[in-house]
Amino acid sequence: MAYSLHVDSVQQVVWDSLPPSLGEELSLALFQATEDPHGTTVPYGADDGVTRLLITQRFLVMFLMNDQAQRLTIIQITVL
């Protein structure tokens, strides 16, 4: 079952400000992360089971992952 994705207003502004091709690339990467968060992300820092990092050629996206609620919360989007 896919995880839900929560994006706060600040991160939504970052996402919305991307050129269309990058926005689509980010959307696809985030979709894949919601389908398989453990397989598409890596632990961020010490593996606390909560803070995860999605790494692509153009983005770093930091998440808080709640397995019980099956929810990913974006806390930072970095464009490389």
VEXMI-976997 format. One line per field, with one value per atom (N, C-alpha, C): atom name; residue number from 1; x negated, y, z negated. Coordinates in nm, 4 decimals, decimal comma. Layout:
# residues N
atom CA_... $
nr NUM_... $
c1 X_... $
c2 Y_... $
c3 Z_... $
END
This chain:
# residues 80
atom N_CA_C_N_CA_C_N_CA_C_N_CA_C_N_CA_C_N_CA_C_N_CA_C_N_CA_C_N_CA_C_N_CA_C_N_CA_C_N_CA_C_N_CA_C_N_CA_C_N_CA_C_N_CA_C_N_CA_C_N_CA_C_N_CA_C_N_CA_C_N_CA_C_N_CA_C_N_CA_C_N_CA_C_N_CA_C_N_CA_C_N_CA_C_N_CA_C_N_CA_C_N_CA_C_N_CA_C_N_CA_C_N_CA_C_N_CA_C_N_CA_C_N_CA_C_N_CA_C_N_CA_C_N_CA_C_N_CA_C_N_CA_C_N_CA_C_N_CA_C_N_CA_C_N_CA_C_N_CA_C_N_CA_C_N_CA_C_N_CA_C_N_CA_C_N_CA_C_N_CA_C_N_CA_C_N_CA_C_N_CA_C_N_CA_C_N_CA_C_N_CA_C_N_CA_C_N_CA_C_N_CA_C_N_CA_C_N_CA_C_N_CA_C_N_CA_C_N_CA_C_N_CA_C_N_CA_C_N_CA_C_N_CA_C_N_CA_C_N_CA_C_N_CA_C_N_CA_C_N_CA_C_N_CA_C_N_CA_C_N_CA_C_N_CA_C_N_CA_C $
nr 1_1_1_2_2_2_3_3_3_4_4_4_5_5_5_6_6_6_7_7_7_8_8_8_9_9_9_10_10_10_11_11_11_12_12_12_13_13_13_14_14_14_15_15_15_16_16_16_17_17_17_18_18_18_19_19_19_20_20_20_21_21_21_22_22_22_23_23_23_24_24_24_25_25_25_26_26_26_27_27_27_28_28_28_29_29_29_30_30_30_31_31_31_32_32_32_33_33_33_34_34_34_35_35_35_36_36_36_37_37_37_38_38_38_39_39_39_40_40_40_41_41_41_42_42_42_43_43_43_44_44_44_45_45_45_46_46_46_47_47_47_48_48_48_49_49_49_50_50_50_51_51_51_52_52_52_53_53_53_54_54_54_55_55_55_56_56_56_57_57_57_58_58_58_59_59_59_60_60_60_61_61_61_62_62_62_63_63_63_64_64_64_65_65_65_66_66_66_67_67_67_68_68_68_69_69_69_70_70_70_71_71_71_72_72_72_73_73_73_74_74_74_75_75_75_76_76_76_77_77_77_78_78_78_79_79_79_80_80_80 $
c1 -0,0838_0,0000_-0,0884_-0,0547_-0,1345_-0,1227_-0,2292_-0,2312_-0,1703_-0,1108_-0,0629_-0,1801_-0,1687_-0,2746_-0,2211_-0,2918_-0,2549_-0,3618_-0,3164_-0,4072_-0,3584_-0,4440_-0,4017_-0,4095_-0,3605_-0,3505_-0,4861_-0,5874_-0,7208_-0,7778_-0,7698_-0,8226_-0,7379_-0,6096_-0,5233_-0,5660_-0,6073_-0,6567_-0,7836_-0,8732_-0,9961_-0,9598_-0,8729_-0,8316_-0,7658_-0,6745_-0,6029_-0,6923_-0,8044_-0,8937_-0,9880_-0,9897_-1,0782_-1,0294_-1,1226_-1,0811_-1,0005_-0,9090_-0,8206_-0,8926_-1,0030_-1,0707_-1,1250_-1,1790_-1,2280_-1,1126_-1,0038_-0,8867_-0,8310_-0,8277_-0,7799_-0,8750_-1,0038_-1,1032_-1,0886_-1,0695_-1,0504_-0,9210_-0,8152_-0,6869_-0,7004_-0,7699_-0,7895_-0,8712_-0,9782_-1,0622_-0,9830_-0,8987_-0,8183_-0,7114_-0,6544_-0,5580_-0,6244_-0,7433_-0,8148_-0,8459_-0,8789_-0,9075_-0,7830_-0,6664_-0,5448_-0,5096_-0,5466_-0,5200_-0,6145_-0,7399_-0,8401_-0,9389_-0,8970_-0,9842_-1,1138_-1,1092_-1,2309_-1,3288_-1,2771_-1,3631_-1,4178_-1,3526_-1,3956_-1,4656_-1,4688_-1,5345_-1,6398_-1,7263_-1,8306_-1,8188_-1,8712_-1,8698_-1,9485_-1,9021_-1,9737_-2,0435_-2,1761_-2,2522_-2,2401_-2,2239_-2,2059_-2,0715_-2,0679_-1,9443_-1,8459_-1,7638_-1,6631_-1,5299_-1,5228_-1,4004_-1,2963_-1,3291_-1,2328_-1,2802_-1,4023_-1,4537_-1,5199_-1,4675_-1,5148_-1,5495_-1,6335_-1,6780_-1,6561_-1,5880_-1,5706_-1,6782_-1,7592_-1,8703_-1,8486_-1,8439_-1,8393_-1,9551_-1,9673_-2,0751_-2,0548_-1,9309_-1,9036_-1,8469_-1,8107_-1,7446_-1,7950_-1,7867_-1,7938_-1,6648_-1,5888_-1,4638_-1,4694_-1,4602_-1,4619_-1,3181_-1,2919_-1,1590_-1,1616_-1,0478_-1,0178_-0,9235_-0,9560_-0,8758_-0,8058_-0,6749_-0,5942_-0,5358_-0,5975_-0,5530_-0,4137_-0,3851_-0,2553_-0,1412_-0,1578_-0,0549_-0,0715_-0,1810_-0,2164_-0,2137_-0,2984_-0,3023_-0,4470_-0,4746_-0,6022_-0,5773_-0,6577_-0,6482_-0,7778_-0,7682_-0,8871_-0,9291_-1,0566_-1,1056_-1,2079_-1,2606_-1,3522_-1,3661_-1,3626_-1,3903_-1,5122_-1,6159_-1,7374_-1,7569_-1,7719_-1,7995_-1,9510_-2,0047_-2,1505_-2,1932 $
c2 -0,1179_0,0000_0,1243_0,2202_0,3416_0,4300_0,4995_0,5972_0,7270_0,8034_0,9365_1,0336_1,1448_1,2445_1,3749_1,4285_1,5569_1,6587_1,7717_1,8786_2,0072_2,0687_2,1943_2,3081_2,4232_2,5356_2,5839_2,5790_2,6245_2,5325_2,4016_2,3067_2,3062_2,3353_2,3438_2,4604_2,5721_2,6872_2,6486_2,5758_2,5298_2,4421_2,3468_2,2540_2,3305_2,4207_2,4969_2,5924_2,6323_2,7279_2,6612_2,5302_2,4587_2,4740_2,4778_2,4731_2,3452_2,3479_2,2316_2,0975_2,0911_1,9607_1,9098_1,9990_1,9574_1,9241_1,9995_1,9705_1,8325_1,7957_1,6633_1,5542_1,5811_1,4837_1,4621_1,5715_1,5600_1,4855_1,5164_1,4487_1,2979_1,2567_1,1145_1,0487_1,1148_1,0599_1,0473_1,1467_1,1415_1,0331_1,0151_0,9070_0,7726_0,7528_0,6275_0,6083_0,7182_0,7100_0,6698_0,7182_0,6791_0,5332_0,4801_0,3398_0,2450_0,2864_0,2010_0,2881_0,3441_0,4380_0,3766_0,2510_0,1875_0,1543_0,1261_0,0897_0,2078_0,3232_0,4390_0,5459_0,5276_0,6263_0,5571_0,6380_0,5874_0,6605_0,6003_0,6710_0,8021_0,9031_1,0300_1,0363_1,0389_1,0377_0,9010_0,9029_0,7779_0,7191_0,5898_0,5247_0,5160_0,6203_0,6237_0,5660_0,5245_0,4681_0,5721_0,6987_0,8060_0,9023_0,9502_1,0500_0,9793_1,0067_0,9394_1,0412_1,0020_1,0893_1,0214_1,0920_1,0490_1,1204_1,0430_1,0998_1,0682_1,1738_1,1567_1,2365_1,2373_1,3144_1,4637_1,5080_1,6520_1,6984_1,6035_1,6415_1,5620_1,6264_1,5599_1,5995_1,5021_1,5307_1,4590_1,5365_1,4804_1,4607_1,3429_1,3054_1,2687_1,2833_1,2117_1,1001_0,9782_0,8640_0,8043_0,7917_0,7325_0,6031_0,4908_0,3622_0,3254_0,3588_0,3235_0,3933_0,5227_0,5990_0,5899_0,5272_0,5174_0,6565_0,7431_0,8822_0,9299_1,0013_1,0682_1,2181_1,2851_1,4304_1,4904_1,5722_1,6374_1,7487_1,7474_1,8559_1,9435_1,8949_1,9791_1,9238_2,0148_1,9827_2,0639_1,9952_2,0613_2,0274_2,1302_2,1107_2,1142_2,0135_2,0047_2,0752 $
c3 0,0000_0,0000_0,0000_0,0816_0,0962_-0,0276_-0,0556_-0,1636_-0,1119_-0,2026_-0,1649_-0,1755_-0,1064_-0,1034_-0,1608_-0,2588_-0,3176_-0,2785_-0,2260_-0,1838_-0,2496_-0,3327_-0,3949_-0,2939_-0,3318_-0,2373_-0,1889_-0,2727_-0,2318_-0,1247_-0,1480_-0,0499_0,0772_0,0641_0,1831_0,2714_0,2100_0,2868_0,3627_0,2972_0,3635_0,4829_0,4624_0,5680_0,6825_0,6491_0,7520_0,8299_0,7707_0,8378_0,9380_0,9411_1,0338_1,1774_1,2726_1,4133_1,4379_1,5351_1,5566_1,5672_1,6374_1,6533_1,5195_1,4376_1,3059_1,2123_1,2214_1,1393_1,1688_1,2961_1,3353_1,2859_1,2960_1,2486_1,0977_1,0237_0,8793_0,8483_0,9198_0,8983_0,9169_1,0224_1,0487_0,9368_0,8951_0,7882_0,6583_0,6289_0,5069_0,5164_0,6339_0,6524_0,6242_0,6790_0,6561_0,5078_0,4390_0,2955_0,2170_0,2571_0,1851_0,2093_0,3241_0,3561_0,2829_0,2640_0,1990_0,1215_0,0088_-0,0620_-0,1149_-0,1547_-0,2061_-0,0940_0,0244_0,1368_0,2140_0,2051_0,2837_0,2007_0,0686_-0,0178_-0,1031_-0,1608_-0,2504_-0,3835_-0,4908_-0,6186_-0,6080_-0,6796_-0,6851_-0,8195_-0,8169_-0,9421_-1,0080_-1,1402_-1,2141_-1,1736_-1,1541_-1,1086_-1,2246_-1,2355_-1,3420_-1,2959_-1,1699_-1,1158_-1,0806_-1,0974_-1,0738_-0,9661_-0,9773_-0,8843_-0,7669_-0,6466_-0,5264_-0,4196_-0,3243_-0,2172_-0,0826_0,0062_0,1445_0,2256_0,2958_0,3723_0,5200_0,6026_0,7477_0,8058_0,9374_1,0000_0,9808_0,9604_0,9511_0,8180_0,7301_0,6055_0,4865_0,3710_0,2413_0,1711_0,1277_0,0577_-0,0762_-0,1840_-0,3176_-0,3648_-0,4203_-0,4679_-0,6153_-0,6765_-0,7999_-0,7577_-0,7954_-0,7534_-0,8749_-0,8644_-0,9698_-0,9138_-0,9498_-0,8976_-0,9492_-1,0733_-1,1301_-1,0563_-1,0276_-0,9566_-0,8050_-0,7606_-0,6185_-0,5549_-0,6112_-0,5667_-0,5538_-0,4451_-0,4246_-0,4339_-0,5136_-0,5265_-0,4752_-0,3724_-0,3166_-0,4117_-0,4521_-0,5357_-0,4631_-0,3518_-0,2734_-0,1326_-0,0353_0,1043_0,1454_0,1895_0,2354_0,3828_0,4650_0,6065_0,6244_0,6887_0,7084_0,8340 $
END
